[in-house]
Amino acid sequence: MAKNAWQMKIKRKPTILSHSINSDCNLRCVFCDEWKKKLSSDLISDSSSKKSDVSLEDIFKIIDLARDFGILSYNAWSTEPLLRKDLPEIMAYAKSAGMKTFMITNGLLLKKRMNDLSDVDYISVSMDGPTATREIRGADYDKIMDGIRFAAESGQLNNPLLMNCVISSKNLDEVVDLLHSAKDLGVKMAVEPVYLFKRMNETQWDDLMIQDDQQEQFISVMNQLIDLKKKGYPIINSKTYLKMVRDQKPISNCKVNLSLLAIDHSANVYNCRIHNQPLGNILSESVFDENGNIQVNGITQVWNKSKSERMNLIHDCAGCQFFGYSELTLMNNYNLESFYGYEWL
């Protein structure tokens, strides 16, 4: 905690690197356009124009750059990290760099690849509920739950397993039951509301957003979650955040600048995944000597060059309820309840 506080409060830099390590996915979730971009790229006849994922060697360089920049946690996500055969090497390298390691997955390959995840400290599995998982993601709910159960009972995890649930119009009837399932399985659960990401222009959101005639049910579900949190159910969100979501109050005084730094599968930097505004490419801005030692850190270069752009983005933002940004912002703004109520980091 002291190291994180020094990085964020004194050095004024983010402490977590959220890295999109690939562009492939084994699902076609209706709310996500990343797989659509991949399909569009694959249809391009000119191979030089196709998007390609960074190599293992370049990922090692990115981790070195992040460590040199002061990053303390490495999160592998998007589109489905378990599709990368070299994922064990990636996570082992991040661990050897002294970082806490995280991974976000859809869970379909969790059981199959559990033996490859010894260097992953925290695993988060996206989950919507029995009916909603099939409708939204086209995924086999029972297969995902079997993977979660296997991971929880394997004894290979040193830290809790997490189910992350995005609350939408499709799963209002299933969220509370999902929390009960998490308790029975001995895993944690997080919730956040469905949110219109500006980058996802091709997504049809009307069917996912909470409808006017669902508002009363939505408030009831949030009140139930708050009550179960008080009773010790394994929901990691702080009560402050849960009440913000219930009251549809966006985060204020956002501290995304001091929490998360996102890098996509082509090494482009984004300080806010919601606005999805690229700030620069860290590999093209970096210089290494013949021994692989960093001469010019591309993250530092992009960070310094984009200061005014980052500040303007936050200043002009109306706010959001994105879980990752909101909880870290609450802690950065000295909300005491979030220090004790947010139970993941």
DABELWO-V831637 format. One record per backbone hydrogen bond with DSSP energy under -0.5 kcal/mol. CO is the residue of the C=O (numbers start at 0). NH is the residue of the N-H. E is the energy in kcal/mol with one decimal. If there is no record, write none. Layout:
<<CO:NH:E> <CO:NH:E>>
This chain:
<<0:4:-2.6> <1:5:-2.2> <2:6:-2.3> <3:7:-2.5> <4:8:-2.9> <4:9:-0.7> <5:9:-1.1> <5:10:-2.4> <6:12:-2.4> <14:71:-2.4> <14:72:-1.6> <15:17:-0.6> <15:260:-2.5> <16:18:-0.7> <16:74:-3.3> <17:19:-0.6> <17:262:-2.4> <18:20:-1.1> <18:76:-2.4> <23:79:-0.9> <28:31:-1.2> <32:36:-2.1> <33:37:-1.8> <34:38:-2.2> <35:39:-2.4> <36:40:-2.4> <37:41:-2.3> <38:42:-1.2> <40:43:-1.2> <44:46:-0.9> <45:48:-1.9> <46:49:-1.0> <54:58:-2.1> <55:59:-2.2> <56:60:-1.7> <57:61:-2.4> <58:62:-2.5> <59:63:-2.3> <60:64:-2.8> <61:65:-2.6> <62:66:-2.6> <63:67:-2.4> <64:68:-1.7> <65:69:-1.0> <65:70:-2.7> <66:69:-0.7> <71:99:-2.3> <72:16:-2.9> <73:75:-0.6> <73:101:-3.0> <74:18:-3.4> <74:76:-0.5> <75:103:-2.3> <76:20:-1.5> <77:21:-1.5> <78:77:-0.5> <79:82:-2.0> <80:83:-1.9> <82:84:-0.6> <83:86:-1.4> <84:87:-0.5> <85:89:-1.9> <86:90:-2.6> <87:91:-2.3> <88:92:-2.0> <89:93:-2.0> <90:94:-2.3> <91:95:-2.3> <92:96:-1.1> <93:98:-2.0> <94:97:-1.9> <99:73:-3.4> <100:120:-0.9> <100:121:-2.0> <101:75:-2.7> <102:123:-3.0> <103:80:-0.6> <104:125:-2.3> <106:109:-1.1> <108:112:-2.2> <109:113:-0.6> <110:113:-0.7> <112:115:-2.0> <113:116:-1.7> <116:119:-1.7> <118:120:-0.6> <121:102:-1.7> <122:161:-2.6> <123:104:-2.7> <124:163:-2.8> <128:132:-2.8> <129:133:-0.9> <130:134:-2.1> <131:135:-3.5> <131:136:-0.6> <132:136:-1.6> <132:137:-0.6> <132:138:-1.4> <133:137:-0.9> <135:29:-2.4> <136:27:-1.0> <138:140:-1.0> <139:143:-2.0> <140:144:-2.7> <141:145:-2.1> <142:146:-1.8> <143:147:-2.3> <144:148:-2.8> <145:149:-2.4> <146:150:-2.5> <147:151:-2.7> <148:152:-2.0> <149:153:-0.9> <159:122:-0.6> <160:187:-3.2> <161:124:-3.3> <161:163:-0.5> <162:164:-0.6> <162:189:-2.7> <163:126:-2.9> <163:165:-0.5> <164:166:-0.6> <164:191:-1.6> <166:193:-2.4> <167:170:-0.9> <170:173:-2.0> <170:174:-1.4> <173:177:-2.0> <174:178:-1.7> <175:179:-1.8> <176:180:-2.0> <177:181:-2.2> <178:182:-2.2> <179:183:-2.2> <180:184:-2.1> <181:185:-1.1> <181:186:-2.4> <187:162:-1.9> <188:235:-2.7> <189:164:-3.2> <191:166:-3.1> <194:196:-1.1> <196:199:-1.6> <198:200:-1.3> <199:202:-0.9> <202:204:-0.8> <204:207:-1.8> <204:208:-2.1> <207:168:-2.5> <210:213:-1.8> <211:214:-1.1> <213:217:-2.8> <214:218:-2.5> <215:219:-1.9> <216:220:-2.6> <217:221:-2.3> <218:222:-2.3> <219:223:-2.1> <220:224:-2.2> <221:225:-2.3> <222:226:-2.3> <223:227:-2.6> <224:228:-2.3> <225:229:-2.0> <226:230:-1.2> <227:232:-2.6> <228:231:-1.5> <232:234:-2.4> <233:188:-2.1> <233:235:-0.6> <235:342:-2.0> <237:241:-2.1> <238:242:-2.3> <239:243:-1.7> <240:244:-2.4> <241:245:-2.4> <242:246:-2.4> <243:248:-2.9> <244:247:-1.2> <247:249:-0.6> <254:257:-1.6> <255:258:-1.6> <255:259:-0.9> <258:14:-1.2> <258:15:-2.2> <260:17:-2.6> <261:269:-3.3> <262:19:-3.1> <263:266:-2.0> <264:53:-1.5> <266:281:-2.2> <267:263:-2.3> <268:278:-2.9> <268:279:-0.6> <269:261:-2.6> <271:275:-1.9> <271:276:-0.6> <273:197:-0.9> <273:198:-0.7> <275:277:-0.7> <279:268:-3.0> <279:281:-0.6> <280:284:-1.1> <282:285:-0.8> <286:294:-3.4> <286:295:-2.0> <288:291:-2.1> <292:288:-2.3> <295:286:-2.1> <295:297:-0.7> <296:300:-2.2> <297:301:-2.6> <298:302:-2.7> <299:303:-2.6> <300:304:-2.2> <301:305:-1.7> <303:306:-1.0> <305:309:-2.9> <306:310:-2.4> <307:311:-2.5> <308:312:-2.0> <309:313:-1.9> <310:314:-2.5> <311:315:-2.4> <312:316:-0.5> <313:316:-0.8> <319:250:-3.5> <321:325:-2.9> <322:326:-2.2> <323:327:-1.0> <324:328:-2.1> <325:329:-2.6> <326:330:-1.9> <327:331:-2.3> <328:332:-1.9> <329:334:-2.6> <330:333:-1.7> <333:335:-0.9> <334:338:-1.2> <335:339:-1.3> <336:340:-3.3> <337:341:-2.1> <340:342:-0.7>>
